[in-house]
Amino acid sequence: MIEQKNPHLTNFDLWEKWKLDGDIEAKRRLIEQYLPIVEFVTNRLAIGLPKNVSKDDLASNGVMGLIDAIEKFDYMRGLQFETYASWRVRGAILDGLRQGDWVPRSVREKAKKIEDAYQKLEQQYLRSVTDQEMSEYLQISEKEFQTMLQEVAVMSICSLEDPIREEESETRLSLLVDEKAKNPEYTVNEFYLKESLVKGIERLTEKERTVISLFYYDDLSLSEIAEVMSLSPSRISQLHSKAILRLRGALEKSRTQLLQN
């Protein structure tokens, strides 16, 4: 009986030549075929980044991620390479950004301040807090709070994809993705972190949930989301920042509890 080829992959013969025979030419052709993934992810992540961040540098890191994906991908598992490669490319770009320390310290401090405020207030009220309540807690006007959100928006693009712990590669967003079975202790920790993330998402406002869904699951850019929701790009950026900072606070609280247990 003739073995059926993987229906989820294009150019299956190229994958066989590269993986089974180590054919460098086949690898080169696979890289060329999937380069649009790098362009797509680069364009998406470039939105909202400072002007001093070179798009070419992002793309260069993305290409390294694509090559890494092609080298490590198991083409016989029946998975979509495009999805796997997108994660690898995205991760490589974000690693490059983190190494470049492109976010000013003052912006990181403001983001941490807002994140801590969300965590404390929502733990106190057991609900999503308003901008007015946040402003009163931070002892600033609502206009100043909106300005702070706009300033930290530049770093919130990467927030869900930052490592849960600095020394580890697993990201917050990866908790939503099914992976191979892990040891019992890891599985328990992952369960509680995932549960915290779900609860955090439930506490988001309807608009914030919509932004998170369209950005992380439907792969729309912030400008495209603005068109879909009939809001300004700056407003979408603020909604995204608030949602991310709420979720970071929820996950940090859960992580702290796990470490204490």
ZAVOBA-266494 format. One line per field, with one value per residue (C-alpha): residue number from 1; x, y, z. Coordinates in Angstrom, 2 decimals. Layout:
# ZAVOBA-266494
resi [NUM,...]
east [X,...]
north [Y,...]
up [Z,...]
END
This chain:
# ZAVOBA-266494
resi [1,2,3,4,5,6,7,8,9,10,11,12,13,14,15,16,17,18,19,20,21,22,23,24,25,26,27,28,29,30,31,32,33,34,35,36,37,38,39,40,41,42,43,44,45,46,47,48,49,50,51,52,53,54,55,56,57,58,59,60,61,62,63,64,65,66,67,68,69,70,71,72,73,74,75,76,77,78,79,80,81,82,83,84,85,86,87,88,89,90,91,92,93,94,95,96,97,98,99,100,101,102,103,104,105,106,107,108,109,110,111,112,113,114,115,116,117,118,119,120,121,122,123,124,125,126,127,128,129,130,131,132,133,134,135,136,137,138,139,140,141,142,143,144,145,146,147,148,149,150,151,152,153,154,155,156,157,158,159,160,161,162,163,164,165,166,167,168,169,170,171,172,173,174,175,176,177,178,179,180,181,182,183,184,185,186,187,188,189,190,191,192,193,194,195,196,197,198,199,200,201,202,203,204,205,206,207,208,209,210,211,212,213,214,215,216,217,218,219,220,221,222,223,224,225,226,227,228,229,230,231,232,233,234,235,236,237,238,239,240,241,242,243,244,245,246,247,248,249,250,251,252,253,254,255,256,257,258,259,260,261]
east [0.00,1.33,1.86,-0.22,1.60,0.90,-2.09,-1.17,2.14,2.85,5.92,6.01,8.79,11.03,10.47,11.38,14.55,15.61,14.70,15.58,18.46,19.80,19.43,20.65,19.01,15.65,16.19,16.99,13.81,11.75,13.21,12.32,8.83,8.05,9.74,6.31,5.72,8.67,7.32,3.84,5.05,7.57,4.97,2.59,5.09,6.56,3.32,3.73,7.44,9.76,11.18,14.70,13.82,14.90,12.37,15.28,16.68,13.31,13.19,16.76,15.88,12.70,14.64,16.80,13.61,12.31,15.52,15.34,11.73,12.63,15.47,13.36,9.95,8.70,6.92,5.43,3.27,0.52,0.82,0.60,4.13,2.87,1.51,4.65,6.92,4.94,5.62,9.30,9.67,7.78,9.89,13.14,12.06,10.98,14.24,16.10,14.04,14.59,18.33,18.39,16.59,14.61,12.09,13.21,13.44,10.90,8.33,8.93,8.45,5.15,3.92,4.82,3.05,-0.16,0.11,0.45,-2.49,-4.73,-3.68,-4.39,-7.65,-9.16,-8.19,-9.94,-13.11,-13.17,-14.16,-12.76,-11.92,-12.69,-10.26,-11.55,-10.76,-7.31,-6.68,-7.75,-5.51,-2.53,-3.40,-3.44,-6.14,-7.91,-6.25,-2.82,-3.77,-4.70,-1.36,0.45,-1.39,-0.34,3.28,3.40,1.56,4.89,5.98,2.64,2.81,5.28,3.90,1.98,4.89,7.52,8.82,6.91,10.29,13.41,15.42,12.75,11.57,7.88,5.62,2.35,0.51,1.88,-0.26,-3.21,-1.63,-1.83,1.59,3.02,2.32,4.57,5.49,2.74,4.17,4.58,1.05,-0.44,1.40,0.39,-3.24,-3.38,-1.60,-3.96,-6.94,-5.66,-5.31,-8.86,-10.21,-8.19,-9.68,-13.18,-12.62,-11.67,-14.25,-16.02,-13.94,-10.69,-11.59,-12.42,-9.07,-7.16,-9.10,-8.62,-4.94,-3.70,-6.10,-7.25,-3.83,-5.20,-2.96,-3.98,-4.87,-7.05,-8.75,-9.43,-11.29,-13.27,-14.31,-14.76,-12.36,-9.16,-5.83,-4.77,-7.92,-7.27,-3.70,-4.99,-7.48,-4.71,-2.40,-5.04,-5.93,-2.31,-1.51,-4.58,-3.53,0.07,-1.15,-3.38,-0.59,1.98,-0.35,-0.89,2.85,3.62,1.04,2.49,6.01,4.78,3.03]
north [0.00,3.43,5.68,8.86,12.14,14.63,16.72,19.61,20.36,21.85,20.63,17.43,16.10,18.99,18.12,14.50,15.48,17.84,15.70,12.26,13.06,16.30,17.98,21.58,22.74,21.45,23.36,26.54,26.18,25.66,28.83,30.78,29.31,30.33,33.75,35.48,34.26,36.40,39.42,38.96,38.58,41.41,43.84,42.90,43.33,46.52,48.40,50.66,50.07,53.09,54.53,53.63,49.93,48.82,46.76,45.12,43.97,42.49,40.66,39.36,37.87,36.50,34.71,33.06,31.92,30.52,28.57,27.22,26.17,24.33,22.54,21.42,20.81,17.20,17.02,13.60,14.74,16.14,19.68,22.96,24.22,27.78,27.89,26.37,28.66,31.76,31.04,30.44,33.58,35.66,34.29,35.04,38.63,39.15,37.64,40.16,43.01,41.91,41.60,45.10,46.45,48.81,49.81,52.75,52.02,54.75,53.01,49.67,51.31,52.89,49.57,47.80,50.51,50.09,46.29,46.31,48.72,46.47,43.43,45.04,46.75,43.78,41.51,43.96,44.47,41.04,42.69,44.75,48.20,51.43,54.03,56.41,53.95,53.38,57.12,57.69,54.86,56.20,59.74,61.12,62.44,60.15,62.07,61.38,57.72,57.53,59.10,56.49,53.72,55.20,55.36,51.73,50.49,50.16,47.33,45.59,44.09,41.55,41.07,37.81,36.37,37.25,34.26,33.43,33.41,35.07,31.85,29.89,29.97,29.16,32.14,33.17,32.75,29.22,28.19,28.35,25.89,22.11,20.47,17.03,15.62,16.98,15.76,15.92,18.91,20.91,19.96,21.15,24.48,24.90,24.17,26.90,29.42,28.63,28.92,32.31,33.46,32.35,34.16,37.22,37.21,36.88,40.05,42.07,44.41,43.29,45.63,44.48,40.82,41.61,43.30,40.40,37.86,39.71,40.40,37.08,34.59,36.18,37.72,41.18,44.21,47.01,49.21,46.45,45.98,49.72,49.42,46.38,48.05,51.54,53.04,55.03,53.14,54.98,53.80,50.21,50.57,51.73,48.85,46.40,47.88,47.74,44.15,43.01,44.74,43.18,39.72,40.21,41.11,38.04,35.72,37.28,36.79,33.13,32.56,34.04,31.79,28.71,29.56,29.94,26.55]
up [0.00,-0.93,2.10,1.88,2.03,4.78,3.56,5.87,4.13,0.73,-1.16,0.86,-1.38,-0.32,3.32,2.64,0.80,3.57,6.57,5.21,2.87,4.35,0.94,1.45,-1.77,-0.51,2.73,0.78,-1.26,1.90,3.38,0.24,0.18,3.76,3.80,3.59,7.16,8.28,6.43,7.93,11.52,11.15,9.82,12.60,15.43,13.96,14.58,17.58,18.05,18.39,15.17,16.29,16.00,12.54,10.62,8.80,12.14,13.04,9.71,10.16,13.53,12.00,9.26,11.92,13.61,10.32,9.72,13.27,12.64,9.43,11.20,14.17,12.58,12.58,9.23,9.98,12.92,10.70,12.02,10.14,9.55,9.02,12.58,14.08,12.07,13.03,16.71,16.08,13.96,16.49,19.32,17.51,16.86,20.46,21.73,19.59,20.98,24.56,24.04,22.58,25.67,23.45,26.12,28.32,32.04,32.79,30.55,32.25,35.65,34.56,33.17,36.43,38.42,36.41,36.53,40.33,40.64,38.53,40.56,43.94,42.99,41.16,44.04,46.36,44.29,42.58,39.31,36.48,37.82,35.98,34.68,37.34,40.14,38.69,38.43,42.03,43.25,41.30,42.40,38.88,36.56,34.08,31.26,32.78,33.16,29.46,28.62,30.72,28.88,25.57,26.71,27.85,24.76,22.98,25.31,25.77,22.26,23.59,27.08,26.68,24.80,27.39,29.40,32.59,34.32,32.97,32.92,31.01,27.43,28.03,27.51,29.10,25.82,25.38,28.35,25.99,23.54,23.99,24.13,24.90,28.33,31.09,34.55,37.22,39.13,35.94,34.84,38.14,37.95,34.33,35.22,37.85,35.63,32.78,35.13,36.30,32.71,31.89,34.95,34.00,30.51,31.97,34.00,30.95,29.51,26.35,24.19,25.80,25.20,21.59,21.05,22.61,20.53,17.25,17.89,19.29,17.71,14.45,13.71,12.94,13.37,15.73,12.77,11.30,14.67,14.76,11.46,12.62,15.88,14.39,16.92,16.54,16.49,19.65,21.45,20.36,21.62,25.01,25.23,24.38,27.00,29.72,28.86,28.88,32.17,33.78,32.58,33.66,37.13,37.32,36.20,38.50,41.45,40.50,40.01,43.43,45.08,43.38,44.54,48.11,48.11]
END
